[in-house]
Amino acid sequence: MSDVADRQNYNLRDEIKAYWSERAATFDLSPGHEIFSDEERAAWHQLFSKHLGPGDARSALDLASGTGVVSHLLDDLGYKVQGLDWAEPMLERAREKARKRGRAIRFALGDAENTMEPDGHYDVIVNRHLVWTLVDPAAAFAEWLRVLKPGGTLLIVDGDFVNTTALERLYSKFSAWGQRVGLFKAETPTGSPQMMATHRAILSRVHFSGGARAEAVVELLREAGFADLVIDRDLREIHRTQARNWNVFKGLARQCQHRYAIRATKP
C-alpha cells in the first residue's frame, strides 16, 4: 500500500505546527485572541457557565490552549485546568502568563488529535478556534470522546472563516478603506505577507477547507458518539465587547460571521 497519503498528512500537520509556533510571538496582540476588558472576560464566563456549569474543582482540558487565554477563563470559574498545545513557543508564553498571574494551571506539549491522555479522565473539554484547523476531525472527536468521563461535556467555540456574506465583505471594505486613508487606527499586524500566504495554503488543505459550518461539525460529533448536541449562535455579547477594540466597520463585519458554540455530551 502506498504511503503517499500518510506522508501528505504528516507534512500538512507539520506545517500547521510550524505556523502556530511562529504566530505565538504576536498571538496575544489581537482582539479575538487575548482578552482586553473585564466586560469581554465576563461575557466569556457567561458562555462557559451557561454550557459547562460551575467549576467546583472539576477537571477541564483546554485543547490547542495556545497562550492560555481559555485556560485562564476556566481557572477563573474554578476548574482544575490542563492546557494542551503542540507549539512549544505557545506553551512558553502560556506558562509565563500563568506564573505572572499566580495561576496553578498546567500546560503540556500534546496533539489535540491524539492527546495521549487517559481514558475517561476529564469532566470538561473546551477548545476555541481549533476545529477549523483539524486534519482529521472524525478521529479527533473520537479521541475527545475517549478522554471525557461518562456524562462529561465538550464545548467547541469556532466558526466558518472561509465563506463570507455580501454584508460582511462590504463592512470589511469600509474598514480597510478607513485604515488606508487614516480615518481608523491601523489593526495590529498578525504576521508577514508570507505568513498570511502560509495560512491560506494550510486552510485550503484541512478537512474544513470549505468552511467549518456548525451543522457539519455537529454531524461528525454525532457520528463519533456524542449526544445532546446544541448549537448556540448567540455570541453577540462577546462580539460586542471585542468590537470596542476595532473600528465600527470591523466590529460589524465580525457580527456578520458564522460563529458559534457547540455543546455535546458523552453518554
C-alpha angles and dihedrals in degrees: 000000000000118000094204093108091050092049092048090049091050092048093051093048089048090053092050091051092049092047094054091043089059093043091057093085093063102023097105093049093073126086105231090043107052121028117247104182142039088235093060091045089053091050091054091046089053092051093048094045091049094056104026105032124217121340099229090172091297116156118261130186116206105200119207085008095179111182091351102261096139091038090060092049090053091045089053088058094051103261123144098237134208114184119202126192134153097213111087094201089057091049092050090056093043093053093047092049091050091048093052092048094044094240124157094217119141120219124192139176110255148134118253090213093051108022099174086216121142122270116269094002107133134063092200138022120193132179134171124204093349105108096066089059097051119122094199110017094172090060091043093052091049088051092050090049089052096054095044120092116242105277090022122142132235119200120190121188111190146118150204104274094173107059117060132188123235089248093052091050090050093050090047091053091052089048093051092045092050091052093048094053094042096249091120131036112261115254118250107265112245098193147335123286086257091056090049089052090050090051091053092047092051093046091053091060106039121098094260094047088136092053132286101259114190094235093054091050091049092052092054091047090052091050089051090057104263119142140194092041117190128182113207112193095170101103092133096121092053091048092046092055092044091051091068087074093055137054116272095261094048088052092049091049090054091054090055094058126105098250126153150156120235122200120196135171134216106232 
